[in-house]
Amino acid sequence: MQLNLQRPIVFFDLETTGLIVGKDKIVEICLLKVFPDGREEVSTFIINPGIPIPTVVSEIHGIYDKDVADKSHFAELADTINAILEDSDLAGFNSNKFDIPFLAEEFHQCGKDLNMLNRKLVDIQNIFHKMEPRNLVAAYKFYCGKDLSGAHEAENDTRATYEILKAQIERYQDTVYEDKSGKTSIPIANDIHKLSLFSSDSRNVDMVGRIVFNEKDEEVFAFGKHNGKTVEQVLLEDRNYLDWIMRSDFHYSTKEVVKKINERLSLKNHFAKKV
């Protein structure tokens, strides 16, 4: 099928050093420009971000510091990229929340603007989520083949959730799963421990994900000005941050984690002085 286009549309995707707009940088951009007559042009740029690419991120997208060492910085490619985009609408997967803000920030940081006036934006992820709802009613229909009557009544929702899990185990127990790093496993089994590990979105230290474990199993902040720094490092360098967390409206589990890490750090310092 050919898209019915009044003007070109550019499908694009970014690979970056991380997820934080304003801090992280683009390392690769692919632009697929589709014209009203069906013609396609693909342009892919590997970009030197000017900052180190974390190893854990490189293992996901396959681009390492050595791969970008001799590549152009974004500022050197900005006019070329803008020329591809300037007469086009934009499309991507989660592009409205991630790729477009990220790209606009890169243009801004080199003194240029990504002109969004009169552009149409198509986010394929939003279409997917709206047309294929990811709620309990949809899951019950998909996995169990039943309509959920009395949805939002606690007992009905609870029993439906139980039935869905059993159906998921039956459906996926021999299914191979490949994670972002390319590692494969068969994670779904009739085993609560395995199910718990697989269904966790992150390695939270507290209950709300304000503090998480990094790849070295260190507790790091996952928010704010110290995002990505270890809690121990922040407690050593910015004692006011501890006081602010304890005074502010943070979840009690976040405060408890910070308090325990602070006690652990004090204990380390105590023994270090005695040695």
NUMIVEX-290715 format. One line per field, with one value per residue: x, y, z of N, C-alpha, C in turn; residue number from 1. Coordinates in Angstrom, 3 decimals. Atoms other than C-alpha are relative to their C-alpha. Layout:
// residues N
nc1 <- (X:...)
nc2 <- (Y:...)
nc3 <- (Z:...)
cac1 <- (X:...)
cac2 <- (Y:...)
cac3 <- (Z:...)
cc1 <- (X:...)
cc2 <- (Y:...)
cc3 <- (Z:...)
nr <- (NUM:...)
END
This chain:
// residues 275
nc1 <- (0.835:-0.724:0.609:0.608:-0.752:0.057:-1.373:-0.828:-0.008:-1.253:-0.006:-1.363:-0.277:-1.256:-0.713:-0.558:-0.853:0.874:1.404:0.295:-0.090:-0.790:-1.235:-0.496:-0.234:0.285:-1.157:0.391:1.335:0.389:1.110:0.613:0.884:0.936:0.570:1.375:0.047:-0.411:-1.458:-0.580:-1.420:-0.452:-1.258:-0.376:-1.195:-0.609:-0.345:-0.851:0.796:-0.840:-0.062:-0.104:1.228:-0.054:-0.111:1.297:0.798:-0.622:0.371:1.368:0.092:-1.156:-0.886:-0.965:-0.801:-0.921:0.762:0.361:-1.173:-0.372:1.225:0.351:0.920:1.326:-0.017:-0.542:0.965:1.318:0.584:0.322:1.184:1.121:0.397:0.824:1.241:0.654:1.276:0.638:0.604:-0.892:0.620:-0.919:0.590:-0.201:-0.729:0.503:-0.493:-1.441:-0.883:0.146:-0.626:-1.442:-0.558:0.158:-1.004:-1.297:-0.016:-0.065:-1.319:-0.969:0.446:0.936:1.344:0.767:1.260:1.128:1.197:0.788:-0.367:0.844:-0.798:0.663:-0.684:0.527:0.256:1.295:1.036:-0.028:0.571:1.412:0.759:-0.167:-0.096:-0.749:0.658:0.430:1.073:-0.615:-0.830:0.904:0.518:-1.098:-0.563:1.003:1.090:1.263:0.302:0.000:1.199:-0.215:-1.353:-0.200:0.450:-1.254:-0.078:-0.056:-1.321:-0.995:0.084:-0.442:-1.461:-0.475:0.197:-0.928:-1.336:-0.045:0.016:-1.314:-0.951:0.274:-0.318:-1.387:-0.961:-1.085:-0.325:-1.310:0.035:-1.292:0.000:-0.576:-1.417:-0.101:-0.030:1.253:0.363:1.408:0.241:1.332:0.152:0.917:-0.963:0.258:-1.264:-0.344:1.002:-0.273:-1.176:0.286:1.040:-0.488:-0.472:-1.314:-0.543:0.252:-0.463:1.183:1.229:0.558:-0.954:-0.812:-1.370:-0.088:-1.331:-0.617:-0.572:-0.980:0.770:-0.086:1.237:-0.151:1.220:0.615:0.770:-0.577:-1.294:-1.021:0.420:-1.090:-1.095:0.247:0.488:-1.159:-0.738:0.762:-0.036:-1.330:-0.271:1.101:0.759:1.283:0.958:0.574:0.962:1.139:0.811:0.675:1.021:0.960:1.107:-0.398:0.547:-0.749:-1.016:-1.152:-0.690:-0.625:-1.186:-1.039:-0.428:-0.830:-1.269:-0.745:-0.522:-1.061:-1.136:-0.575:-0.684:-1.238:-0.911:-0.441:-1.025:-1.144:-0.798:-0.639:-1.069)
nc2 <- (-1.199:-1.272:-1.036:-1.145:-1.135:-1.311:-0.489:1.097:0.305:0.629:0.925:-0.073:0.637:-0.433:0.721:-1.067:0.416:0.216:-0.374:-1.298:-1.110:-1.099:0.555:1.028:-0.470:0.934:0.671:0.452:-0.362:0.516:-0.761:0.608:-1.019:0.552:-1.081:0.271:0.950:1.307:0.103:0.013:-0.313:0.325:-0.626:0.407:-0.710:0.298:-1.322:-0.095:-0.753:-0.892:0.518:1.463:0.796:1.021:1.364:0.676:-0.497:0.542:1.409:0.056:-0.405:0.473:-1.095:-0.242:-1.218:0.150:-0.109:-1.399:-0.849:-0.803:-0.464:-1.413:-0.352:-0.350:-1.367:0.053:0.679:-0.582:-0.561:1.117:0.665:-0.927:-0.058:1.185:-0.108:-1.314:-0.056:1.293:0.397:0.894:1.195:0.879:0.844:-0.778:-1.193:-1.242:-0.141:0.189:-0.355:-1.398:-0.887:0.217:-0.613:-1.449:-0.462:0.011:-1.179:-1.181:-0.114:-0.518:-1.304:0.117:0.400:0.979:-0.700:0.916:-0.701:0.648:1.400:1.058:0.968:1.301:0.863:1.344:0.643:-0.457:0.705:1.377:0.092:-0.363:1.024:1.263:-0.453:0.851:-0.032:1.304:0.510:0.472:1.173:1.117:0.421:0.535:1.236:0.956:0.084:-0.306:-1.395:-0.203:-0.689:-0.567:-0.544:-1.004:0.544:0.563:1.458:0.396:-0.357:0.853:1.350:-0.086:-0.097:1.358:0.828:-0.479:0.516:1.417:0.083:-0.437:1.095:1.033:-0.491:-0.412:0.753:0.516:-1.069:-0.631:-1.460:-0.656:-1.306:-1.083:0.262:1.146:1.236:0.737:0.863:0.398:-0.540:0.274:1.351:0.061:-0.232:-1.389:-0.733:-0.368:-0.958:-1.271:-0.604:-0.405:-1.032:-1.252:-0.934:-0.535:0.574:-1.013:0.160:-0.378:0.546:-0.844:-0.187:-1.208:0.503:1.290:0.573:-0.097:1.271:0.462:0.266:-1.147:-0.773:-1.300:-0.788:0.092:-1.231:-1.251:-0.521:1.022:1.200:0.841:0.033:0.890:-0.681:-0.239:-1.147:-1.230:-0.244:-0.519:-1.278:-0.967:0.390:-0.692:0.802:0.926:-0.755:-0.355:1.194:0.337:-1.016:-0.112:0.953:1.218:1.239:0.398:0.997:-0.736:-0.561:1.091:0.451:-1.022:0.042:1.191:-0.188:-0.984:0.719:0.879:-0.855:-0.454:1.147:0.149:-1.066:0.257:1.050:-0.492:-0.834:0.827:0.816)
nc3 <- (0.000:0.033:-0.830:0.683:-0.530:0.639:-0.074:-0.497:-1.427:-0.407:-1.129:-0.527:-1.277:-0.607:-1.053:-0.829:-1.122:-1.148:0.187:-0.601:0.941:-0.542:-0.537:0.913:1.362:1.084:0.603:1.341:0.451:1.313:0.558:1.188:0.568:0.970:0.811:0.439:1.117:-0.483:-0.014:-1.341:-0.162:-1.352:-0.421:-1.351:-0.459:-1.297:-0.508:-1.186:-0.968:-0.789:-1.373:0.039:0.067:-1.048:0.525:-0.081:1.123:1.215:0.128:0.532:1.412:0.754:0.401:-1.071:0.154:1.130:1.244:0.258:-0.252:1.168:0.648:-0.185:-1.070:0.502:0.545:1.355:0.859:-0.244:1.227:0.888:-0.549:0.116:1.412:0.242:-0.768:0.018:0.722:-0.257:-1.260:-0.738:-0.571:-0.715:-1.043:-1.225:0.450:-0.600:-1.368:-0.115:1.108:0.419:-1.000:-0.010:1.203:-0.128:-0.963:0.674:0.862:-0.861:-0.618:0.974:0.455:1.111:-0.415:0.756:0.229:-0.128:0.476:1.054:0.231:-0.547:-0.755:-0.101:-0.960:0.244:-1.295:-0.506:0.764:-0.488:-1.337:0.028:0.720:-0.722:-1.393:-0.921:-1.304:-0.486:0.864:1.241:-0.308:-0.271:1.295:0.803:-0.548:-0.463:0.976:-0.673:-0.321:-1.449:-0.492:-1.329:-0.138:-1.050:-1.273:-0.487:0.073:1.404:0.524:-0.635:0.561:1.391:-0.039:-0.307:1.191:1.030:-0.284:0.355:1.461:0.472:-0.238:0.996:1.343:0.213:-0.808:0.838:0.941:-0.169:-0.102:0.212:-0.650:0.785:0.252:0.882:-0.785:0.102:-1.125:-0.047:-1.346:-0.535:-0.533:-1.139:-1.079:-0.396:-0.041:1.377:0.481:-0.672:0.625:1.372:0.062:-0.585:1.013:-0.368:-1.233:-1.013:-1.373:-0.768:0.561:1.064:1.082:-0.111:-0.143:0.681:0.123:1.317:0.468:-0.987:-1.218:-0.906:-0.063:0.648:0.123:1.324:0.199:-0.489:0.445:-0.215:0.719:0.470:-0.973:-1.127:-1.199:-0.857:0.526:-0.285:-1.439:-0.319:0.652:-0.121:-1.191:0.002:0.762:-0.975:-0.812:0.858:0.194:-1.252:-0.285:1.094:0.064:0.683:-0.530:-1.195:0.336:0.525:-1.164:-0.749:0.740:-0.162:-1.393:-0.208:0.713:-0.783:-1.171:0.500:0.344:-1.269:-0.567:0.789:-0.383:-1.373:0.019:0.773:-0.897:-1.022:0.613)
cac1 <- (0.000:1.238:0.650:-1.657:0.664:0.227:3.852:6.866:6.985:10.161:10.160:13.082:14.696:17.456:20.064:21.443:23.846:20.887:17.305:17.660:16.901:19.420:22.043:22.333:23.273:22.422:24.864:22.865:19.925:18.188:15.851:13.533:11.943:8.849:7.612:4.024:4.910:6.075:9.784:11.974:15.325:17.230:19.938:21.778:24.328:26.642:27.351:30.117:28.188:31.171:30.658:31.381:28.735:27.962:28.884:25.462:23.901:26.406:25.504:21.917:22.419:25.865:27.581:30.742:33.079:35.528:32.750:32.110:35.644:36.204:32.589:31.118:29.403:25.696:26.420:28.362:25.455:22.582:22.102:22.186:19.644:17.450:17.459:16.019:13.362:12.407:9.537:8.252:5.902:7.459:6.731:8.281:7.666:7.253:8.554:6.276:7.578:11.197:12.695:11.235:12.057:15.544:16.174:14.809:17.154:20.165:19.257:18.777:22.151:23.946:22.024:19.476:15.762:13.757:10.820:7.651:5.223:2.546:4.212:1.998:3.346:2.474:3.425:3.006:3.256:0.248:-1.784:-0.734:-1.682:-5.017:-6.071:-4.759:-5.559:-3.276:-5.821:-7.361:-10.444:-8.298:-5.900:-8.789:-10.229:-6.823:-5.585:-8.811:-11.141:-13.783:-15.518:-14.989:-18.396:-18.458:-15.077:-13.771:-15.536:-12.723:-13.615:-14.216:-10.982:-9.031:-10.311:-9.718:-6.127:-5.609:-7.027:-4.854:-1.657:-2.511:-3.268:0.023:1.973:0.264:0.828:4.448:6.053:8.111:8.579:12.070:12.482:15.307:16.190:17.626:21.193:20.407:20.461:17.845:16.014:12.725:11.549:7.907:7.410:5.054:7.460:6.627:10.285:10.940:7.697:8.595:12.012:10.645:7.697:9.803:10.425:13.490:15.696:14.122:15.754:12.821:9.187:8.628:11.757:13.331:16.443:17.519:20.446:22.871:24.818:27.355:24.598:25.144:22.195:21.758:19.261:16.822:15.528:16.531:19.825:21.781:20.142:22.500:24.852:25.301:23.533:26.818:28.544:25.768:25.739:29.475:29.336:25.969:24.748:21.981:20.389:19.877:18.177:15.985:14.819:13.998:12.007:10.174:7.115:8.958:7.622:8.604:10.508:12.739:13.559:14.255:16.683:18.565:18.663:20.087:22.704:23.697:24.072:26.136:28.358:28.846:29.829:32.372:33.885:34.031:35.978:38.177:39.296:40.104:42.308)
cac2 <- (0.000:3.491:6.270:9.042:12.036:15.708:16.397:14.241:12.523:11.528:8.435:8.689:7.033:8.066:6.158:8.168:8.113:7.920:9.051:12.513:15.395:18.190:15.936:12.979:13.227:11.612:9.010:7.848:9.112:7.361:9.345:7.564:10.201:9.092:11.310:11.668:9.639:6.726:7.360:6.748:8.168:6.836:8.791:7.450:9.414:8.153:11.136:11.942:12.960:14.698:12.735:9.102:6.535:4.429:0.796:-0.396:1.784:0.690:-2.919:-2.094:-0.189:-1.501:1.882:2.352:5.293:3.912:3.915:7.655:8.904:10.127:11.082:14.580:16.296:17.130:20.817:19.894:17.827:20.054:21.857:18.593:16.978:20.061:20.117:16.607:17.506:21.037:20.322:17.217:15.882:13.610:10.072:7.644:5.167:7.094:10.071:12.688:11.979:11.085:11.509:14.907:16.615:15.073:16.219:19.705:20.023:19.056:21.754:24.275:23.500:24.337:27.577:26.318:25.591:22.557:24.367:22.596:25.129:23.385:19.977:16.926:14.487:10.790:8.687:5.012:3.922:6.055:4.502:1.042:1.704:3.332:0.627:-2.230:-1.121:-2.464:-2.649:-5.468:-5.784:-6.105:-8.565:-10.764:-10.852:-11.550:-14.274:-15.842:-15.165:-13.755:-10.431:-9.038:-8.258:-6.042:-4.499:-2.237:-4.342:-5.551:-9.255:-9.522:-7.712:-9.813:-13.126:-11.993:-11.105:-14.581:-16.235:-14.054:-15.104:-18.794:-18.215:-16.345:-19.231:-21.716:-19.515:-18.474:-21.218:-22.514:-19.140:-17.738:-14.102:-11.835:-8.846:-5.502:-6.773:-9.768:-12.319:-15.037:-17.011:-18.778:-16.600:-17.640:-20.673:-21.820:-20.316:-17.179:-16.213:-16.272:-14.443:-11.768:-11.193:-11.011:-8.746:-6.140:-3.055:-1.962:-2.919:-0.692:-0.204:1.702:0.938:3.743:3.659:6.862:4.850:1.908:-0.458:0.265:-2.358:-2.533:-3.170:0.272:2.319:5.361:8.198:7.912:11.489:15.105:16.919:13.890:11.441:8.528:9.294:6.809:7.689:7.315:9.812:12.361:11.922:12.609:15.617:17.230:16.751:19.269:16.825:14.312:16.968:18.016:14.442:13.879:17.130:16.745:14.743:11.629:8.107:6.665:3.825:6.312:8.014:4.681:3.648:6.946:6.718:3.164:4.075:7.074:4.829:2.370:5.180:6.485:2.991:2.739:6.063:5.047:1.866:3.646:6.084:3.250:1.428)
cac3 <- (0.000:-0.840:1.671:0.535:0.981:0.238:1.141:2.062:5.434:7.255:9.431:11.819:14.804:17.194:19.149:22.047:24.985:27.366:27.897:29.429:27.065:27.545:29.091:26.727:23.054:19.723:18.384:15.362:13.352:10.493:8.244:5.791:3.578:1.675:-1.164:-2.446:-5.546:-3.364:-3.850:-0.781:0.327:3.349:5.159:8.195:10.216:12.954:15.210:17.658:20.804:22.378:25.594:26.526:25.638:28.737:28.158:29.276:26.555:23.890:24.614:23.637:20.368:19.420:19.035:21.101:21.660:19.069:16.448:16.806:17.462:13.878:13.122:12.825:15.721:15.442:14.861:11.719:10.390:11.528:8.209:6.243:8.554:8.532:4.729:4.725:7.281:6.309:3.865:5.593:8.203:10.855:12.026:14.478:17.285:20.551:18.578:20.141:23.650:22.894:19.411:18.498:21.841:21.718:18.154:18.833:21.837:19.709:17.172:19.980:21.551:18.308:17.835:15.308:15.418:14.372:12.813:13.948:12.410:10.323:10.571:11.005:13.619:13.449:16.474:15.577:19.215:20.148:17.331:18.512:22.134:21.246:18.803:20.963:24.536:27.241:30.021:32.017:29.788:26.657:28.320:29.501:25.996:24.404:26.763:27.966:25.039:27.372:27.883:31.369:32.821:35.867:35.143:37.928:40.533:42.743:42.868:39.116:38.301:40.772:39.417:35.831:36.718:38.173:35.044:32.776:34.556:34.158:30.471:30.014:31.536:29.227:26.160:26.747:28.853:25.889:24.170:23.661:24.703:23.501:25.685:24.535:24.741:22.506:25.329:24.906:27.568:28.275:31.172:31.485:33.694:36.397:38.917:40.881:41.363:37.613:36.883:39.425:37.872:34.334:35.128:36.923:34.770:36.697:39.595:42.179:45.558:46.997:46.223:43.723:41.567:42.826:43.663:41.490:41.131:38.292:36.336:39.178:41.739:43.257:44.468:42.216:42.080:39.170:39.280:39.758:39.474:40.724:38.324:37.638:40.546:43.356:46.571:48.465:46.155:46.618:50.390:50.451:48.132:48.859:52.431:51.864:49.433:52.253:54.380:51.443:50.801:54.455:54.666:51.351:50.368:49.196:49.628:52.982:51.305:49.482:52.771:54.443:51.685:51.875:55.664:55.582:52.981:55.062:58.131:56.084:54.861:58.393:59.511:56.686:57.647:61.292:60.584:58.039:60.739:63.137:60.632)
cc1 <- (0.867:-0.733:-0.560:0.604:-0.227:1.372:0.868:-0.189:1.292:-0.251:1.424:0.095:1.367:0.573:0.796:0.910:-0.818:-1.366:-0.340:0.233:0.755:1.318:0.610:0.002:-0.323:1.299:-0.331:-1.395:-0.215:-1.252:-0.479:-1.039:-0.843:-0.698:-1.410:-0.107:0.464:1.500:0.506:1.481:0.382:1.345:0.273:1.315:0.440:0.624:0.889:-0.732:0.815:0.086:0.115:-1.371:0.088:-0.003:-1.346:-0.918:0.547:-0.391:-1.409:-0.018:1.235:0.953:0.888:0.807:0.921:-0.717:-0.306:1.200:0.339:-1.218:-0.264:-0.907:-1.335:0.003:0.500:-0.991:-1.380:-0.650:-0.404:-1.266:-1.228:-0.504:-0.876:-1.377:-0.876:-1.358:-0.907:-0.751:0.918:-0.772:1.054:-0.759:0.368:0.720:-0.486:0.574:1.522:0.782:-0.096:0.554:1.521:0.658:-0.078:1.039:1.381:0.130:0.183:1.399:1.069:-0.507:-0.949:-1.348:-0.534:-1.392:-1.166:-1.297:-0.620:0.444:-1.085:0.922:-0.795:0.831:-0.627:-0.285:-1.354:-1.155:-0.131:-0.710:-1.489:-0.848:0.092:0.178:0.738:-0.608:-0.509:-1.072:0.579:0.834:-0.875:-0.574:1.085:0.440:-1.045:-1.179:-1.355:-0.178:-0.087:-1.235:0.276:1.410:0.001:-0.731:1.139:0.090:0.116:1.378:1.081:-0.005:0.466:1.524:0.625:-0.098:0.980:1.398:0.103:0.027:1.342:1.036:-0.189:0.439:1.502:1.046:1.136:0.488:1.348:-0.170:1.408:-0.043:0.738:1.466:0.206:0.052:-1.362:-0.214:-1.439:-0.491:-1.350:-0.093:-0.978:0.821:-0.095:1.286:0.386:-0.964:0.229:1.173:-0.336:-0.978:0.421:0.563:1.391:0.435:-0.120:0.636:-1.131:-1.244:-0.494:0.994:0.762:1.486:0.030:1.425:0.528:0.620:1.054:-0.653:0.204:-1.338:0.236:-1.344:-0.516:-0.874:0.874:1.403:1.128:-0.358:1.217:1.187:-0.334:-0.445:1.169:0.777:-0.696:0.042:1.344:0.196:-1.051:-0.909:-1.367:-1.080:-0.690:-1.070:-1.251:-0.924:-0.797:-1.117:-1.138:-0.995:0.364:-0.668:0.870:1.111:1.255:0.823:0.714:1.269:1.145:0.555:0.936:1.349:0.870:0.614:1.151:1.264:0.695:0.802:1.328:1.044:0.557:1.118:1.239:0.923:0.738:1.149:1.280)
cc2 <- (1.245:1.026:1.127:1.272:1.263:0.651:-1.161:-0.202:-0.742:-0.870:0.003:-0.656:0.448:-1.097:1.052:-0.555:-0.320:0.567:1.407:1.122:1.153:-0.447:-0.994:0.514:-1.103:-0.617:-0.565:0.510:-0.589:0.735:-0.700:0.986:-0.622:1.156:-0.370:-0.998:-1.403:-0.199:0.105:0.362:-0.262:0.661:-0.407:0.661:-0.555:1.305:-0.110:0.851:0.985:-0.378:-1.517:-0.659:-1.068:-1.408:-0.709:0.447:-0.540:-1.448:-0.166:0.350:-0.334:1.072:0.370:1.263:-0.078:0.181:1.446:0.941:0.913:0.534:1.478:0.178:0.446:1.383:0.037:-0.618:0.654:0.522:-1.091:-0.705:0.882:0.091:-1.195:0.159:1.187:0.042:-1.169:-0.053:-1.037:-1.177:-0.841:-0.816:0.608:1.306:1.281:0.244:-0.042:0.604:1.470:0.966:-0.117:0.707:1.526:0.582:0.036:1.204:1.261:0.210:0.472:1.276:-0.027:-0.468:-1.102:0.594:-0.992:0.601:-0.756:-1.423:-0.912:-1.032:-1.284:-0.886:-1.389:-0.721:0.405:-0.680:-1.427:-0.119:0.343:-1.074:-1.369:0.324:-1.007:0.115:-1.398:-0.609:-0.588:-1.257:-1.239:-0.558:-0.702:-1.373:-1.054:-0.147:0.315:1.507:0.126:0.789:0.501:0.486:1.131:-0.353:-0.874:-1.512:-0.487:0.282:-0.914:-1.401:-0.010:0.056:-1.364:-0.895:0.402:-0.557:-1.476:-0.174:0.433:-1.105:-1.093:0.433:0.147:-0.904:-0.622:1.048:0.629:1.516:0.554:1.392:1.022:-0.218:-1.194:-1.335:-0.679:-0.884:-0.451:0.392:-0.357:-1.462:0.066:0.102:1.479:0.826:0.471:1.048:1.378:0.716:0.553:1.166:1.308:0.887:0.514:-0.646:1.040:-0.364:0.382:-0.518:0.748:0.315:1.302:-0.347:-1.402:-0.521:0.238:-1.337:-0.557:-0.335:1.070:0.735:1.382:0.725:-0.089:1.222:1.191:0.322:-1.010:-1.326:-0.770:-0.083:-0.978:0.816:0.311:1.232:1.308:0.336:0.553:1.424:1.068:-0.401:0.675:-0.802:-1.008:0.704:0.333:-1.198:-0.314:0.987:-0.009:-1.149:-1.205:-1.200:-0.467:-0.989:0.648:0.564:-1.085:-0.491:0.985:-0.027:-1.183:0.131:0.998:-0.652:-0.918:0.788:0.497:-1.113:-0.242:1.021:-0.220:-1.020:0.447:0.844:-0.815:-0.816:0.798)
cc3 <- (0.000:0.855:-0.859:0.594:-0.815:-0.042:0.502:1.502:0.306:1.219:0.556:1.363:0.482:0.878:0.763:1.091:1.244:-0.302:0.455:-1.018:0.653:0.573:-0.976:-1.434:-1.010:-0.513:-1.380:-0.305:-1.382:-0.441:-1.276:-0.530:-1.108:-0.703:-0.465:-1.145:0.395:0.045:1.431:-0.053:1.449:0.259:1.441:0.370:1.357:0.488:1.229:1.035:0.827:1.465:-0.086:-0.104:1.092:-0.598:-0.006:-1.131:-1.318:-0.234:-0.542:-1.486:-0.834:-0.477:1.183:-0.295:-1.214:-1.341:-0.370:0.067:-1.174:-0.750:0.303:1.207:-0.612:-0.653:-1.439:-0.983:0.033:-1.276:-0.978:0.455:-0.170:-1.435:-0.372:0.629:-0.387:-0.703:0.338:1.320:0.643:0.587:0.693:1.024:1.347:-0.303:0.657:1.388:0.084:-1.165:-0.394:1.042:0.023:-1.176:0.079:0.955:-0.635:-0.933:0.840:0.561:-0.984:-0.668:-1.178:0.523:-0.896:-0.152:0.011:-0.532:-1.173:-0.337:0.582:0.663:0.152:0.922:-0.075:1.304:0.560:-0.734:0.502:1.342:0.018:-0.678:0.667:1.483:0.869:1.391:0.356:-0.897:-1.279:0.242:0.233:-1.301:-0.806:0.506:0.328:-0.962:0.582:0.148:1.516:0.402:1.409:0.214:1.018:1.289:0.511:-0.160:-1.436:-0.594:0.566:-0.596:-1.455:-0.074:0.245:-1.237:-1.116:0.240:-0.384:-1.515:-0.592:0.159:-1.049:-1.397:-0.218:0.649:-0.817:-1.001:0.330:-0.023:-0.201:0.608:-0.855:-0.334:-0.927:0.716:-0.058:1.229:-0.191:1.395:0.613:0.408:1.163:1.283:0.377:0.035:-1.399:-0.553:0.604:-0.644:-1.380:-0.062:0.639:-1.098:0.300:1.298:1.107:1.333:0.941:-0.719:-1.227:-1.106:0.011:0.132:-0.582:0.065:-1.408:-0.373:0.938:1.334:1.058:-0.008:-0.610:-0.015:-1.440:-0.274:0.373:-0.479:0.180:-0.676:-0.526:0.944:1.130:1.213:0.924:-0.470:0.342:1.486:0.446:-0.506:0.265:1.163:0.063:-0.725:0.911:0.826:-0.801:-0.201:1.259:0.344:-1.013:-0.008:-0.859:0.658:1.170:-0.325:-0.570:1.159:0.799:-0.682:0.184:1.414:0.255:-0.696:0.739:1.239:-0.405:-0.306:1.266:0.658:-0.721:0.437:1.393:0.037:-0.764:0.891:1.038:-0.557:-0.131)
nr <- (1:2:3:4:5:6:7:8:9:10:11:12:13:14:15:16:17:18:19:20:21:22:23:24:25:26:27:28:29:30:31:32:33:34:35:36:37:38:39:40:41:42:43:44:45:46:47:48:49:50:51:52:53:54:55:56:57:58:59:60:61:62:63:64:65:66:67:68:69:70:71:72:73:74:75:76:77:78:79:80:81:82:83:84:85:86:87:88:89:90:91:92:93:94:95:96:97:98:99:100:101:102:103:104:105:106:107:108:109:110:111:112:113:114:115:116:117:118:119:120:121:122:123:124:125:126:127:128:129:130:131:132:133:134:135:136:137:138:139:140:141:142:143:144:145:146:147:148:149:150:151:152:153:154:155:156:157:158:159:160:161:162:163:164:165:166:167:168:169:170:171:172:173:174:175:176:177:178:179:180:181:182:183:184:185:186:187:188:189:190:191:192:193:194:195:196:197:198:199:200:201:202:203:204:205:206:207:208:209:210:211:212:213:214:215:216:217:218:219:220:221:222:223:224:225:226:227:228:229:230:231:232:233:234:235:236:237:238:239:240:241:242:243:244:245:246:247:248:249:250:251:252:253:254:255:256:257:258:259:260:261:262:263:264:265:266:267:268:269:270:271:272:273:274:275)
END
